[in-house]
Amino acid sequence: MFIQTEDTPNPQSMKFLPGKPVLGQGALGVDFPTIEAAAASPLAATLFETDGVMGVYLGADFITVTKAEAVEWMHIKPALLGAIADFLTAGLPVLAEGANAQSSSPATPIEEYEGEDREVVEQIIELIETRVRPAVAADGGDIVFKHFEPRTGVVFLSMQGACAGCPSSTMTLKSGIENMLKHYVPEVARVEAA
């Protein structure tokens, strides 16, 4: 199995592209920011066995691994490539039985918003799904809607994968996503990380 790798804007994260589905098309990504969280994924748990791994994000067709700053990629990349190849070649389940391919921390359900607020939230989610998530996934991460406060106009988003802890994530949120949401949805005043 040939696995391509790509650098991400976050120097501590690398994107691994195995050339086959990881979670599969249409699945939301799953973030494993700790070894404890990785219990829901045999693949993520396997990757955490490599010294220096600090986080794993599984996407539809990629895996992003975040390492400790003190560890060099040249020291752990071969072990990660081998672990991913062995795991996927064996045909083992990526997620534990009963685990869902969705974001690890739930958003406020859309049903909790009413009337105009619900319409605003639907617009926000639509823009994130169609314009933001594909671009962020290309960088090995994800961004997930968490909550909208109608009274203040604040949108809370969660950065995952390579985007979590990325030096440019604040600029992405403020300059990119906030400006776009404010342009299309006048009720949005600002965007904050959740």
N, C-alpha and C positions, 0 to 999 in steps of 0.2 A: 504494500500500500504506500502510495506517494502522498505525503502530506505537505502542502504548501504552508508557509508562514508569512505573516505580514506584520510589520511594525505598526503601532498605533500612535496616535498623538500623545498617549501616556507612555513614557519610557519604561514604566514598571509593568506594562501589560503587552502581551503578544497575542495575535490572532492566529489560530491554527485552522486550516481549511483542509479537511480530509478528503474532499472530492465526493462525498456521499452525505446523505442526511444525518444530522445529529439528533435533533428533535423532530424534524420533518416540517414540510411546508405548512404554513398556517398556524404553527405552534408559537405561542409567546415564549420568549426566552426565560430562563430560570437562572437567578443569581444565587451563588453560594459564597457569601462573604466570609464564612468561617468553616472550620472543619466539622463543627457540630451541625451546621446547616447541610453539609454535604452528605449526611446520612440518608437523605432522600434520593441520592444519585450514586450508584456504584461507580460510575465513571468519574464523577467529581471527587468521590472519596479516594479513588485510586490516584488521581492527580495530586491530591493533598499529601499523599505519602512521600512525594518528592520534597526534600528539604528546601525551604525557601518559598514554597507556594503559599500565597496569602489569600487568594481568591480565585474562583472559577465561575465563568459565565457560559452557559450553554445556549446557543442560538439554533435556528432552524438548520443551518448547514455549516456552522463554525463553533469553535470553542475558544474562549479568551481566558488566558491564564494571567493572573497578576502575581508578581513576585515581590519579595522583600527588597528594599533598596540596596542592602548590603550584598545581595547575591547577584552575580553576573549571569546573563543569559547563556553565555557560552558554557557555563558549568551545569545548567539544568535543562537546556533545550533538548539535548539528545535523549535524556531520560524521559522527558515529556512526550517527545515524538514516538519513542518506543512504547510507552504506556498507552497512548492514544491508538496507535496502530494495532497493538496486541488486543486491546479491548474491543475495538470496532471489528477487527477481523474475526474474533471469536463469536461475534453476533450476540453479545450479552446485552441485556436491557440497560439503556442509558439511565432511566429513572426507576426507582424502586416501585414495586407493585403498590398501587394506590396513590402514588405521587402524581401531581398534575404538572403539565408543562405550562406553567403560568408564573407570573411575577411572584417573588417570595413574600412580599408584603402587600396586603390588599389595599385597593383604592376605596374611597367612599363610593358605595354603590350609586349608580345613576338614579335609582328609584328614590333616593333620599332627597333629591332636588325636585322642586315643583315649579310649574309654570314657566316664566321667562328664565329663571335660574337654570332649569333643566335644559332649555334650548341653548343657553350659553355654554353649559357643560358639554352638550352634544357637539357644538361647534368646536370647542377646544379639543375634545378627544379626536374628532375627525381630522383636524389640522395636524395634531401630533402623529396620528396613525399614517396619514398620507404624505406628509411633507417632512416630518422630523425623524421618525423612527427609521425609515430606510437609509437616510444619510448617516445616522448615528450607528446603525448596524454595520455599515461599511467600514467604520472605524473600530469595530469589535465590541461595541457596547449597546446599550439600550437606554431609553428614557420612558418613564411610565408616569401617567397622570395619577396623582394621589388625591387631591382635594382642591376645591374652589371655594373661596370665601366671598359670597356675593356682596356682603356689606363693605368689604375693603377692596375687592377686586383682585385679590391675591390668588395666584395659581401655584399650587405646590406640586413639584415634579421630583421624581427619584431617578438619579443617574445610576446606571449599573454597568457591570463589566468593565471595559477599558475606560469608560467615562467616569466611573467612581474614582475620585482621587486624582483625576487628570488635571495637570496644571492649567489647561485651557477650558475646563468645564464651567467655571464661573463666567468666562467670556461667552461661551456657547449659550449658557442660560440667559445671560443679560443682553448681549448684543444680537444674538441670533434669534433665539426662540421668543424672548420677551418682545422684541420689536415686531416679529411676525404676528404673534398673537394679538398685540395691541392694534396692529394695522387692520386685521380681519375681524377682531372681536373687541369693539370699543369698551365693553364692560371690564376688560382686563386692565388693571393698573400696573401690576408687576408680577414677576415670576420669581419664586424662591425654591431652593433645594429642600426636599423633605427628608 
